[in-house]
Amino acid sequence: MTETDLPPRLTRLTFHGPFSEARAARTVDRLGRTMPTRVLDIGCGWGELMLRVLDAVPGATGVGVDLDTESLARGRANAEARGLGGRVEFVEGSAAETDHGPADLVLCLGASHALSRAEPPRHIAEALDALRRTVVPGGRVLLGEGFWQRPPTAAELDAMWPDAHAGEYQDLAGLVELAVSAGFRPSWIETADAGEWEDFESGYQSDVEEWLATHPDHPLAAETRERVDRHRASWLKGYRGVLGMAYL
């Protein structure tokens, strides 16, 4: 079996999260005005937002850290295609075990778990402490973190990921209070909307669904179909409209 026989991964997604082009443009403008010289992207994936910041701030350099070799390769290819290859480095490794700071702009989008081995929700406080040590005085951190939009019901928790529980996340106010307790001051607070979530969840599975339609008898089809059905049910019956994503 060759790699081309396997389902493609995440090619329909520009960002690995509920993050629209409009929000990206506003965010890059907001962060670019601070004129960072060094950007650190923790749990970067393919580092799309980092690359856009570097493109907007001539002379800035960046480092992205992640464990996913496929995503890192995509980031390197995107950087080269945009003429940014000499200004950015994509590093395979654990953010908690490697030291790539300090930086004057730190991005951590949906990757707080990379900075703490604690069980949720304590990992968020530990990640915030780690981020505080990673950014230079006067610098900026963009944190993308989950929160409960409302308390989940027992049925919704049962439909989510294994061992999901109501104490796993804070509400938005509680999340912001954790950030303030860690020494941050929130200069901007916004949350992903329903359209961004639907674009992300649909894009997350679209590649695989297209592949299943054209490979119904593939040896991996049954296993793959079960996996995507389980994920879709987790979203639609579990965390849709319940789990939010805040950008602080």
C-alpha positions in Angstrom: 0.0 0.0 0.0 1.4 3.4 -1.0 0.9 6.8 0.6 -1.2 7.8 -2.3 -3.7 5.0 -1.4 -4.4 6.6 1.9 -7.0 9.4 2.7 -5.6 12.9 2.3 -5.3 15.0 5.5 -6.7 18.5 6.1 -6.1 19.9 2.6 -9.4 21.7 2.8 -8.3 23.7 5.9 -6.4 26.9 5.8 -6.2 27.1 9.6 -6.3 24.1 11.9 -9.2 25.5 13.9 -12.4 27.7 13.7 -10.6 30.7 12.3 -11.9 32.6 9.3 -10.1 34.6 6.6 -11.7 37.7 7.9 -10.6 37.1 11.5 -7.1 36.2 10.3 -6.8 39.6 8.4 -8.0 41.5 11.5 -5.6 39.5 13.8 -2.6 39.9 11.5 -3.3 43.7 11.3 -3.6 44.0 15.1 -0.5 41.9 15.8 1.5 43.4 13.0 1.1 46.9 14.4 3.2 45.9 17.4 6.1 45.2 15.0 7.4 42.0 16.4 10.9 41.0 15.6 10.7 37.3 16.7 7.5 35.2 16.5 7.2 31.8 18.3 4.3 29.5 17.3 3.7 26.8 19.8 1.9 23.7 18.5 2.1 25.4 15.1 0.8 22.7 12.8 1.7 24.3 9.4 1.9 27.7 11.0 -0.4 29.6 8.6 -1.0 32.6 11.0 2.7 32.9 11.8 3.6 33.0 8.1 1.0 35.8 7.5 2.4 37.8 10.4 5.9 37.4 9.0 4.7 38.4 5.5 3.1 41.6 7.1 6.2 42.5 9.2 9.3 42.7 7.0 12.4 41.5 8.8 10.6 39.5 11.5 11.7 35.9 12.0 9.7 33.0 13.3 10.0 29.6 14.8 7.2 27.0 14.8 7.3 24.0 17.1 5.1 20.9 16.6 5.3 17.1 16.7 3.4 16.4 13.5 6.0 15.9 10.7 3.4 16.1 7.9 2.1 19.5 9.1 5.6 20.8 9.6 6.5 19.8 6.0 3.5 21.6 4.7 4.5 24.7 6.7 8.1 24.6 5.2 6.7 24.2 1.7 4.3 27.1 2.2 7.1 29.3 3.6 9.3 28.6 0.6 6.5 29.3 -1.8 5.9 32.7 -0.2 9.6 33.6 -0.1 9.7 33.3 3.7 12.0 30.2 3.9 15.0 32.2 5.1 13.0 33.8 7.9 11.2 30.9 9.5 12.1 27.6 11.0 9.8 24.7 11.6 11.0 22.5 14.4 9.9 19.0 15.3 9.7 18.6 19.0 7.7 19.0 22.2 7.0 22.6 23.2 7.2 21.7 26.9 10.7 20.1 26.4 12.3 22.5 24.1 13.4 26.1 24.6 12.8 28.4 21.7 11.9 31.6 23.6 11.8 34.3 24.5 9.9 36.0 21.7 8.0 39.3 21.5 5.0 37.6 19.9 3.9 34.1 21.0 1.1 32.3 19.2 -0.6 29.3 21.0 -3.7 28.4 19.1 -5.5 25.4 20.5 -2.2 24.0 21.8 -2.1 24.7 25.5 -1.9 21.0 26.1 1.6 21.1 24.6 2.8 23.2 27.5 1.5 21.1 30.4 1.1 17.4 31.4 -1.5 18.3 33.9 -5.1 17.0 33.5 -7.7 19.5 32.3 -8.6 22.1 33.4 -5.4 22.6 35.4 -3.3 22.4 32.3 -4.6 25.8 31.2 -3.2 27.6 34.2 0.1 25.8 33.8 0.2 26.7 30.1 -0.5 30.3 30.9 2.4 30.4 33.3 4.7 28.8 30.7 3.6 31.4 28.1 4.3 34.2 30.6 7.9 33.0 30.8 8.2 32.6 27.0 7.2 36.2 26.0 9.5 39.1 26.6 8.4 42.0 28.8 6.1 44.2 26.8 5.5 41.5 24.2 2.2 39.9 23.1 0.6 36.5 23.3 -2.3 35.3 21.2 -4.0 32.4 23.0 -6.6 30.3 21.3 -8.3 28.3 24.0 -11.5 26.3 24.4 -14.3 27.2 26.9 -17.8 26.2 27.6 -20.4 28.5 26.0 -22.9 27.0 28.4 -22.7 24.0 30.8 -22.9 20.8 28.8 -25.7 18.3 29.6 -24.9 14.7 30.5 -26.1 13.5 27.1 -23.8 16.0 25.4 -20.8 14.9 27.4 -21.5 11.3 26.6 -21.4 12.1 22.9 -18.1 14.0 23.1 -14.6 12.6 23.4 -13.8 9.8 25.9 -13.8 10.9 29.5 -15.3 14.4 28.7 -16.5 16.1 31.9 -18.1 19.4 32.8 -15.0 20.6 34.7 -12.7 20.2 31.7 -13.1 23.8 30.6 -13.9 27.2 32.2 -16.5 29.5 30.9 -15.2 32.6 29.1 -15.1 34.8 32.2 -13.2 32.0 34.1 -10.7 31.6 31.2 -10.0 35.4 31.2 -9.6 35.4 34.9 -7.0 32.6 34.6 -5.0 34.7 32.1 -5.1 37.7 34.4 -4.0 35.6 37.4 -1.0 34.5 35.3 0.1 38.1 34.8 -1.5 38.9 31.5 -3.7 41.9 30.6 -6.3 41.1 27.9 -6.0 43.7 25.2 -8.6 41.9 23.0 -11.1 39.2 23.6 -13.1 37.5 20.8 -14.7 34.1 20.1 -15.2 31.9 17.1 -18.7 32.1 15.6 -21.0 29.3 14.5 -20.0 29.7 10.8 -16.3 29.3 11.6 -17.0 26.2 13.6 -19.0 24.7 10.7 -16.4 25.5 8.2 -13.7 23.9 10.3 -15.6 20.8 11.2 -16.8 20.3 7.6 -13.3 21.0 6.2 -11.8 18.6 8.8 -13.7 15.7 7.4 -14.2 16.7 3.8 -11.1 15.1 2.4 -11.8 11.8 4.0 -15.5 11.8 2.9 -14.5 12.4 -0.7 -11.9 9.6 -0.5 -14.5 7.2 1.0 -16.9 8.0 -1.9 -14.2 6.9 -4.4 -12.6 4.1 -2.4 -15.6 2.2 -1.0 -13.8 -1.2 -1.1 -10.4 -0.1 0.2 -9.0 -2.2 3.0 -9.1 0.9 5.3 -12.5 2.1 4.2 -14.5 0.5 7.1 -12.1 1.7 9.7 -12.0 5.1 8.2 -15.8 5.4 7.9 -16.2 4.4 11.5 -13.7 7.0 12.6 -15.3 9.9 10.7 -18.8 8.9 11.7 -17.7 8.9 15.3 -16.1 12.3 15.0 -19.1 13.8 13.2 -21.5 12.5 15.9 -19.2 13.9 18.6 -19.5 17.3 17.0 -23.2 17.3 16.1 -24.5 15.5 19.2 -21.9 16.6 21.7 -20.0 19.9 21.5 -21.7 21.8 18.7 -22.9 25.1 20.3 -21.4 24.0 23.6 -17.7 24.2 23.2 -16.4 27.6 22.2 -13.0 28.9 21.1 -11.7 32.1 22.6 -8.9 34.2 21.1 -7.3 36.3 23.8 
